[in-house]
């Protein structure tokens, strides 16, 4: 989750990045220019006997407020859903790691699987943020795996495939069996298949 530093409320009014203002700026500018034109023309209209009421402007302001409210509500709903999905993914990731450590306690290469798990979380995070991944993933993957992941169109999916290959090798060698369901067989089958 991206956590921005706390800012004073006056500064928040003028925040442009991540704000809805960039989307509705043209509409607000048109509304502002129309209001200025009405104020400038007001003496001319009063000479003609035309009177303006606040009703049209109030209705326009309420409409904009409702529009912004629904838009912010939809954005927050997507944000909450994304956090929920990220949490489920991390729970499944921890479950499969716990199951592998429980099922294969004496396995020497289990550190490789742990590093793949950590690399997967970092890769997914950096992909979603559109950040470069090579340096961070290099801390957790060996050179061969790193080249495969970086060359892949979907690096996070490639890491999942590497985890599946790691588990498949143990399964073929007889070290890992699916006859007895592990602690959380749903997470286990997710990575095996």
N, C-alpha and C positions, 0 to 999 in steps of 0.2 A: 504494500500500500504506500502510495506517495503521501507523505505528511508534510504539509507546507508550514513554515514558521508562522507563529502568531503575529498578526499585524494590527495596527490601530484601525478602527473602523473608517476613519477618513481616508486612509490609504487604500482600504478595500474598495471604496467607491470608484477609484480610478484604476483598478486592476483591469488589464485588457486580456492577458493570456489566460485561457481557461474560462473566460467570461462569455455570457450570452450576448454581450454588447456587440461583438464583432458580427454576429448573425443579423441583428436587428438595427444596426447603426443607420442604414439607409432609411428605414421607416421612421426612426426617431428624428433623423435630420429633416425629413420631409415634414413631419409634424411640427418641429421647431420652426422651420421656415414659414409654414402656413400660419403659425401663431404670430410670428413677427409681422407678416404681411397684414394680418387682421389688426394688430395693434397700430401699425403705421396708417392703415386706411380708416381707422375708427373715427377720426374727426370728419372725414369725407362722408362716411356712412351716416353719421348723426345729422349732417346737413341735409341728407336725402330723406331722413326720417326712418332709417332702418335701425332696428335695435337688436343687439346680440344678447343672447342669454348664455349662461354657463352650461346648460344641459348638453349640447353636442360635445363640448370638450370633456365634460364629466363622463359621458358615455364612452368616449374614445379612451380616456384614462382608465376606466374600469375594464374595458376590453383588453387593453395592453397588460394590465395587472393580472387578469385571468389567464391570458396567454402565457405570460412569464411564469405564473404559478404552476400551470400544467406542465410546462417545459421543465422547470426545476424538479417537479415531482417525478417525471419520467426519468430524468438523469439520475436522481437519487435512487430510484428503483433499480436501474441498471447497475449502479455502484454496489448496492446491497447484494444483488444477485451475483455479481462478479466476486465479491468477498466470500459469499456462501460457497460458490463453486471452487474457489481457490482453497478454502478450508477443507472441503471434501477431498480434493486432490491431495492435499498434504496429509490428511488422515489416512487415505488409501496408501500413500507412499510410506508412511511410518508403519502401517500394518504389514505391508509386504516385507519391509526390512525386519520387523520383529519376527515374522514367521520364518524368514530365511535364517535368521540368527538362532531361532529355537530349533528348527529342523536340521540345520547343519552347524552345530556348535563348534566342531573341530575343523571346519573348512578353512584352508589357508588363504584362499582367494576371496574371502568374504569382504576384505577391505576394498577390493575392486568394485564389488557391488554397492558398498556404502558410498564410494566416490561417484559411481554412476547416479545414485539417488540424489546426491547433493548437486551434481552437475545438471541433472534434469530440472531441479527446482530453480537453480540460477539461470539456466538456459531459457526456461519458460518465462521467468520474470523479465529477463533482458529482451526477449523477443517481443513481449507485450509492450515494453517501453521503447522499443526500436533502438536499443543500445548495442554497441559492438560487444561480441561475446568471446572472441578468441582468447583474450588475456585471462579472463576469469575462468573460463572452461579449462584452460591450460593448467590451472592449479589442481584440477581434479581428474583429468583424463590423461592417459598416456598419449604419446605422439601419434600412434596409428589411429586410435579412436578419435582423437581431436581432428585429424585430417578428414576422417569419414564424416564426422558431425559437421564440420565447417563447410565441406563440399556438398552437403545435403540441402535440398530445397526446404525441408522442414527439420531443423536441427533437434528440436525437442522430441519429435517422433523418432528420429534416428537414435537418440539416447534410449528411448523406450525399447527400440529393436535390439540395441546392444544388451539391455537388461534381460530381454527375452532370450537372447542367444546364450547369455551367461546361465540362466536358469535351465534352458534346454540341454546344455552340455552336462549339467549335474543330473538332470533327469535321465538322459541317455546312459550315463555311466552308472546309474543305479543308486546314486547318493540321495536322490530326491524322488519321492514317490507321491503320487496323488491319490493312492488308495485310502489313506487315512486323511480326512480333511483337516487342514491346519486351523489355527485360531480364527482366522477370518478368510474363509475360502473364496469369498467374492473378490476380495482384493488380490488374492493369489492367482485366481483364474484370469483376472484382468491383465496381469503382466505375462502370464504363460502363453495365452492365446495370441 
